[in-house]
Amino acid sequence: MDSTPLERRERDTVTVTDQTKIIEGITATVVRDVATHDGTVLERTFDWYAQDKEGNVWYLGEDTAAFGPKGKIDTSGSWEAGVNDAEPGIVMEANPQIPDAYRQEYLAGQAEDTAWVVQLGGTVTVPYGKVRNTLTADTSPGRR
């Protein structure tokens, strides 16, 4: 018996919209993120981002829906800064340095992702070519 895990290819389409949302007095840009497999929507998320004067990009929350079998919808990953003690986090530093560590999001028991900068200046090959001067961050997934 082969114990190799089954592979499933997913497509993740991220779209920066022209929509905004005010969160704790901050104007955030709405980014739509849709994950699909063979044309079936697995998850649809609206993420809220804002950039500060120093250039850091803050993550202010998300409205997410994961679509399960038989039409079941799970919104448990949703959170918004300022609601139920949720706090925003930094998703991208303006001037990352090794070994920076930062919280990307925070809602106790639900959204607790953190990141540590572990490499700067790398190169990654993607379908349209090579991307240079990349950043590698080791992340810890929050509880979902």
C-alpha positions in Angstrom: 0.0 0.0 0.0 1.4 3.4 -1.0 1.4 5.9 1.8 2.1 8.9 -0.4 -0.3 11.7 0.3 -2.8 12.5 -2.4 -2.0 15.6 -4.4 -4.6 18.2 -5.2 -3.9 21.2 -7.3 -5.7 24.4 -6.3 -5.8 27.7 -8.0 -5.7 30.8 -5.8 -6.9 34.0 -7.5 -6.1 37.2 -5.6 -7.6 40.5 -6.8 -7.0 43.9 -5.4 -10.3 45.7 -5.7 -11.2 49.4 -5.8 -13.3 48.9 -2.7 -12.3 50.1 0.8 -13.5 49.4 4.3 -13.1 51.6 7.4 -11.7 49.6 10.3 -10.9 51.4 13.6 -10.7 54.7 11.7 -8.3 53.3 9.1 -9.2 53.1 5.4 -8.3 49.5 4.3 -8.2 48.2 0.7 -10.4 45.2 0.1 -8.5 42.2 -1.5 -10.6 39.3 -2.8 -9.0 35.8 -2.6 -10.7 32.8 -4.2 -9.3 29.3 -3.9 -10.7 26.7 -6.4 -10.1 23.1 -7.3 -11.3 21.9 -10.8 -13.5 24.9 -11.0 -15.2 24.3 -7.6 -14.9 27.2 -5.1 -13.3 25.9 -1.9 -12.9 29.3 -0.1 -13.7 32.9 -0.7 -12.1 35.6 1.4 -12.2 39.4 1.5 -9.0 40.6 3.2 -8.5 44.1 4.5 -5.0 45.8 4.1 -3.7 49.3 4.8 -0.2 50.8 4.4 1.2 53.1 7.1 3.5 56.2 6.5 6.6 54.1 6.9 5.5 51.6 4.2 4.5 48.6 6.4 1.4 46.8 5.2 -1.1 46.0 7.9 -3.6 43.2 7.9 -6.8 44.4 9.5 -9.0 41.2 9.2 -10.9 39.0 6.8 -14.4 38.0 5.9 -14.0 34.3 4.9 -16.2 31.5 3.8 -15.0 28.0 3.3 -17.3 25.8 1.2 -17.6 22.2 2.4 -19.5 19.2 1.1 -23.2 19.4 0.7 -23.2 23.2 0.7 -21.9 23.7 4.3 -20.3 27.1 4.7 -17.7 27.7 7.5 -17.0 31.4 8.4 -15.0 30.6 11.6 -11.8 32.1 10.1 -13.4 35.6 9.9 -12.1 38.3 12.1 -11.8 42.1 12.2 -9.4 44.3 14.2 -11.2 46.0 17.1 -14.0 43.3 17.3 -13.8 40.8 20.2 -10.3 42.0 21.1 -8.9 41.2 17.7 -5.7 43.1 16.8 -4.3 44.0 13.4 -0.9 42.6 12.4 1.8 43.4 9.9 1.7 41.3 6.7 4.6 42.9 5.0 7.4 45.1 6.6 8.6 48.1 4.7 12.3 47.3 5.6 12.5 43.7 6.6 15.7 42.5 8.3 16.9 39.1 9.6 15.7 38.0 12.3 12.6 40.3 12.4 9.6 38.6 14.0 6.1 40.0 13.9 2.5 39.1 14.5 0.5 39.0 11.2 -2.9 38.8 12.9 -4.4 38.2 16.3 -7.7 36.9 17.6 -7.2 34.5 20.5 -7.8 30.9 19.5 -8.8 31.7 16.0 -6.2 33.9 14.1 -2.7 33.8 15.6 -0.3 33.8 12.7 3.3 35.1 13.2 6.3 35.4 10.8 10.1 35.5 11.1 12.3 36.8 8.4 14.8 34.1 7.6 16.2 35.1 4.2 16.5 38.2 2.0 17.6 38.6 -1.6 16.5 35.1 -2.9 15.3 34.2 -6.3 12.1 32.3 -7.1 11.0 30.8 -10.4 7.3 31.1 -11.1 5.2 30.4 -14.2 6.0 33.8 -15.8 9.7 33.8 -15.0 12.2 34.5 -12.2 11.5 36.9 -9.4 14.6 38.3 -7.7 15.2 40.0 -4.3 12.5 37.9 -2.6 12.0 37.5 1.1 11.5 34.2 2.9 9.6 34.2 6.1 9.0 31.2 8.3 5.3 31.4 9.4 3.4 29.7 12.2 -0.2 29.0 11.2 -2.9 30.3 13.5 -5.6 28.0 14.9 -8.5 27.6 12.5 
